[in-house]
Amino acid sequence: MARQKTISSRQFFVLTFGLTVGTSILVTPSGQVHTAREDAWIASIFSLLINLLMVLMYIGIVRLYPGKTIFEIHERVLGKVLGKALNLLYLFYFLILTGTLLGNLGFFLTSEIMPETPTEVIQLLFLLSAVICARMGPIILARLGELAFPWIVFLFLVLVLGLIPQIEWDYIKPVLEEGWGPVLTAGLHSSMFQELIVMLVFFSLVNKRKDGERAFVLGSLSGEVVLAIIMTLSVLVMGIEQTENSTFPAFALAKTINVGNFFQRVEGILITIWVLTFFIKISLLFLSILKGLQSVFGLKQQQSLIYPLAVIFIIVSWNTYTNTVYVSDIIQNVWVGYAMLHLIAIPLLVLLIGVIRKKLLGRR
């Protein structure tokens, strides 16, 4: 029986959704509230629009070079030398991102759920599952995501319905008290944490390009809607002070569910949603780095890189996520600009060069 080499548009939709939600569902509400205050819900809508524009830009790139990954496109646009150099920059970006996500995983589970368990043990166990996924390949990850998606949607609906009775509409007043400036800033900052450019590594696997483009847009839109709902509920239920001061506001939000003193203490629902989407995100990053290394160094197979790369992830995680204060400072002052370079500036430059080249070749 021949092995499947493509993924369906529905599977691509689920992977895009998982990448969008990922860790953002836990950590972005506090940052948005810190900047936009009561208007954080508006900032989440602005973040949604920015991500949609980025997705449209990425679709424009893959239309110019159909069937190519982002790494292959860089070499086609900039040539072998500059293309490989740019690919190395992206690989470093993905590496630091993966290490930070692992650190975030360990800190969350040990601080909120299993305080007596060493952080390193949790990270190693989770990384082991990502290694297994990397060995199996993106097709298996797509199938797993397709199986998990209905449960993610069901648990999310239960979470939202359980929070509706506790909504306090006064918590979002006054609206736009400080103008549009903080709202736009918060929206721009939060849009840098979905890293949707990762999907350009896997877009060539989709069996129907047009359907894949639609799935890309809908997957990012659905994920952003989930984040916007969690952001809005955090403000409406907990208020801006508690949301801002919580390290993981969405987890604190889930703890507040209490329907008739019977349906309560269901924060495990949020943990399940987060773990499933987090696994999709970190597995996509793992597979992206493997594909990038294979492209840069011209390797025939990437299996031999899996275990050394996993060791590097752990080392990076232990050295980047030293404590929450340090990480929060880096995110506020460094990461947004660094991510913007990889998510907006460079892709826009690649798109412009590709369009100009196509027009010049068309004239010839």
Sequence and secondary structure as in RCSB ss.txt:
>XXXX:A:sequence
MARQKTISSRQFFVLTFGLTVGTSILVTPSGQVHTAREDAWIASIFSLLINLLMVLMYIGIVRLYPGKTIFEIHE
RVLGKVLGKALNLLYLFYFLILTGTLLGNLGFFLTSEIMPETPTEVIQLLFLLSAVICARMGPIILARLGELAFP
WIVFLFLVLVLGLIPQIEWDYIKPVLEEGWGPVLTAGLHSSMFQELIVMLVFFSLVNKRKDGERAFVLGSLSGEV
VLAIIMTLSVLVMGIEQTENSTFPAFALAKTINVGNFFQRVEGILITIWVLTFFIKISLLFLSILKGLQSVFGLK
QQQSLIYPLAVIFIIVSWNTYTNTVYVSDIIQNVWVGYAMLHLIAIPLLVLLIGVIRKKLLGRR
>XXXX:A:secstr
      B HHHHHHHHHHHHHTTHHHHHHHHHHHHHGGGHHHHHHHHHHHHHHHHHHHHHHHHHSTT  HHHHHH
HHH HHHHHHHHHHHHHHHHHHHHHHHHHHHHHHHHHT TTS HHHHHHHHHHHHHHHHHH HHHHHHHHHHHHH
HHHHHHHHHHHHHGGG  GGGG STTTT HHHHHHHHHHHGGGS GGGGGGTGGGBS HHHHHHHHHHHHHHHHH
HHHHHHHHHHHHHHHHHHHH SSHHHHHHHT EETTTEE  HHHHHHHHHHHHHHHHHHHHHHHHHHHHHHHT S
  GGGHHHHHHHHHHHHHHH S HHHHHHHIIIIIHHHHHIIIIIHHHHHHHHHHHHHHHHHH 
